[in-house]
Amino acid sequence: MNVMKVKEEMDSLVKKDTDHLWHAMHRHVENQPTMVAESGEGAWFTDVNGNRYLDGVSGLWCLNLGHGRQEIIDAASEQMKQLSYFPLTLSHVPAINLSAKISQLLGGSYKTFFSNSGSEANEAAFKIARQYHDQNGNPGKYKFISRYRAYHGTTLGALSATAQANRRMKYDPGVPGFLHTTPPYSYRSLFDQDAEKSDLIAAEMIDQMITWEGADSVAGVIMEPFISGGGVIIPSKAYLKRVSEICKKHDVLLIMDEVVSGFGRTGKMFGFMHTEDVEPDIVTMAKGLTSGYLPLGATAVKSDIYEKFKETGDHNHFRHVSTYGGHPASCAVALKNIEIIERENLVNRVDELGNSILGKLKELIEHENVGEVRSVGFLYGIEMVEDKQTKKPASDELIGSIIGKCKENGLIIGRNGDTIPGYNNVLIVAPPLSSTEDDLEFLVDTVKSAFYGLK
Ligand code: PLP
């Protein structure tokens, strides 16, 4: 194809995009060039102009096995040929096998309810928790506690658990009964300089909140084991253990949002497994469950909680249904995805390479604009500051210039933190778990040279 023709086609695509496609989270900026992806291979994708990029954030932290896994494509296509659709008001083979596999991976007895996304998985968790307490003789338990900086999804319940002011302000008031407390964010903690002590104070605040609200009114605490979308916040191990004890003490369900951290991202199959003796009551999943090949959400619930839904009575079943939730093709993809993660020993690989190759990102702490580098497995957050002493967040220009330099050199990295102005100051690195060692070396070199090439 000649160059003119390619340019015309590109212009027409961009015009159609501008005229018709409503992008997620996108501020409308006239004539802003759009990244239009055309193809992908492994951890890399190519845009319609032929530029190649390493995807250092796995899409939206979901493309854990990278692009183009033929086995997954075949699993979807064979399943679609065999049984193209079937609802889970009845049952089908891939959903049965996947629910059993999830129980095995969680190491306990769980019942899994399928949906289509992380937000829906959390919505199901909230409804299950409220109904469970109701049917367990505690109808007053309806409140949920989450932490500031948390992101739990985009639908109104999940958004109400999300505690980032600007994400919610146009949609508040949210669902009643969602309360927020301090995260275990030792870098900016007001309590103590010692990370573990400050994290434990944050845990005790949950205890105090439950007591002050009245334990009889609190249904659950929802948290990620490591806050991802709120700036990669990694608590000390003691934190989750203590939160779990507090929940048990008050008969409050511990809901682990493993939407990002599940399926190997953190160097364990699930993030909560970094802490011994923690058995969440409910675990929610999406993203890495299918590595992003097809949509699927899952809410795994301890079997003793499920028991309360078996009792007779017209209204005691879970009155929640999703047409596409647990689609046969999505379940087949998830099963194949998990088979590959296990066969390729990806969880251990993430643990090792997350420390060795990606670990070199920790050297960035020497840079005057880096306040903290936080990490677990293939999940890195580089908190950028203007000044290490005052910890004032780095300017948008500075953060934008690092991201821009990486992009110029063929690497996409992300950015988050809090949505309040100025505090969106954490660079995010979360490459596919199957990235090659060369990919990871390239990523580290590109990020480092973006920092050190600044001056
Ligand atoms: N929970 C967490 C921790 C997330 O990061 C996200 C999305 O980024 C969600 C839930 C919502 O998932 P989804 O976008 O699939 O609805």
Residues whose N, C-alpha, C, O or C-beta is under 5 A from the ligand:
A	BS01	PLP	S117 G118 S119 E120 Y151 H152 G153 E224 G229 D257 V259 V260 A286
